Amino acid sequence: MKGKFLVTILLGIGLLVGCQSNAERYGEPLIFTTGTTTGVYYSLGAGLSTLWTKEMGKRVASQASNGSIENLKLMSKGEANIAFTTVNIAYEAYNGKGSFKKKPYEGVRILANLYPNVSHIVVMNNDAIQSIKDLKGKSFVFGAAGSSTEIESKLVLKAHGIKADEVKGNYVGFTEATDLMRNGQVDGVNIYSGVPAAATTELISTLDTKVLNFSEDAIDQLVKDYPWNFKYVIKANTYDKQPKPITSVGQYSSIVIDESVSEEAAYELTKMLWENVDKLEKSYSIAKQFDPHKAIEGTAGVPLHPGAIKYYKEIGVLE
């Protein structure tokens, strides 16, 4: 009898713990995972969390992370509700590919696409490297290990006929990459970021470097084979000593949200984001690229959250 009573108590405690866990996941605060403390995601995420908390009266707490892949994994385990990511990682998670092979996260939903991340293939300004194909056999920074930059860099080289093992690969973030370039330890790097990219600006202004154009064949392949990509032209004079446009490929940085978040909450998050872009622009220059009419472009088949759909219908972005 005592044994049955003990089992009943333990089951009751388990149910209470389970309910508490669900309350934390689906109630307050909403957990917003962002990026490393030196990146755009982290600072922008902190600003958005403050904005949402103030405007909605519902606490949104931002936290640092290692970026897109970790963000989606945290969300899939119920340890976060909202996250920054690039669309390719959301695509992999939703479809169970790449870093999410055999472990699909079908509950991921897009809240908004914010701005394009664009590949800047930066190399020393000399005759040895005139095109991306010339990187074969050279030393190249793919990006931080496990990052979306690493994934995209390998696709870019592949589209230009270079296998990943045909360069001397380095796996570090933008800060370390600029140091390696400055010290003459690498020949090239992919700065995969919004335009203008701070790391690219720094390299070009402090070192004799240049940004390479993509070949048209490579652009066609990258856009055809990978649904998150689109052709992107970096306007002339975006960077120092850049009198001509540069052709590249980009994809959107997005805010994704778990399907479990209520339609009402997701609607309010979407509405408050787009109705306060002017406030964000005062602190974050990247916010000048935010456009609600482009918020659902390039989603690569990852569904929108119903709450986001409701808002985009209200403003005429969706029918």
Protein Blocks (a to p, Z undefined) as FASTA:
>chain_A
ZZmmmmmmmmmmmmmmmmmmmmmmmmccddddfbdfkbmklmmmmmmmmmmmmmnopacd
ddddebjklmmmmmmnopafbdcddfklmmmmmnopajlgoiacfkbccfbdfbdcdddd
dddddfklmbfklmgopacdfbjehiaklmmmmmmmmmnopafklpccddddfklmmmmm
mnopafbdcdddddddfklmmmmmmoccddddddfklmmmmmmmmmkbccddddehkbgh
ilbccddddddddddddfklcfklmmmmmmmmmmmmmmmmmmmmklmmgcfklmmgoklo
pacdfklmmmmmmnopaZZ
